[in-house]
């Protein structure tokens, strides 16, 4: 199991790349949701 995470000495780079990719995808998914909530709240405040 340790060898799986170590990946022949390249584990740091591989897992860092996975982490950065996951973080970028999470941000790309969360921003439109947050914008929609902000616009919905703004629209209901004007009524």
C-alpha positions in Angstrom: 0.0 0.0 0.0 2.8 2.4 0.8 4.3 1.8 -2.6 1.0 2.8 -4.2 1.2 6.2 -2.5 4.9 6.6 -3.1 4.6 5.7 -6.8 8.2 4.9 -7.4 9.4 8.2 -6.0 6.9 10.3 -8.0 4.1 10.2 -5.5 4.5 13.8 -4.4 4.1 15.2 -7.9 1.3 12.8 -8.8 -0.8 13.4 -5.7 -0.1 17.2 -5.9 -1.4 17.2 -9.5 -4.5 15.3 -8.4 -5.1 17.7 -5.6 -4.7 20.8 -7.7 -6.9 19.3 -10.4 -9.6 18.4 -7.9 -9.4 21.9 -6.3 -9.8 23.6 -9.6 -12.8 21.4 -10.6 -14.4 22.1 -7.2 -13.9 25.9 -7.7 -15.3 25.7 -11.2 -18.4 23.9 -9.9 -18.9 26.1 -6.9 -18.7 29.5 -8.6 -21.8 29.3 -10.8 -23.8 27.9 -7.8 -22.7 30.8 -5.6 -23.4 33.4 -8.4 -26.9 31.9 -8.8 -27.6 32.2 -5.1 -26.3 35.7 -5.0 -28.5 36.7 -8.0 -31.5 35.0 -6.5 -31.1 36.8 -3.2 -30.6 40.1 -4.9 -33.7 39.6 -7.0 -35.9 38.7 -4.0 -34.6 41.8 -2.1 -35.8 44.1 -4.9 -39.4 42.9 -4.7 
